[in-house]
């Protein structure tokens, strides 16, 4: 089952800015969710707890 989410134009633009060449915003979101599910948190370069 496919779900449709509505996002603001600002968020769409931000997602577009983070996409690699040829990557869709949907693919970026899938990648981020997979990383979160695997790691339990998003990692940021230079960040430590």
Secondary structure, DSSP 8 states (H G I E B T S, - for coil): --------HHHHHHHHHH--TT--HHHHHHHHHHHHHHHSS---TT---
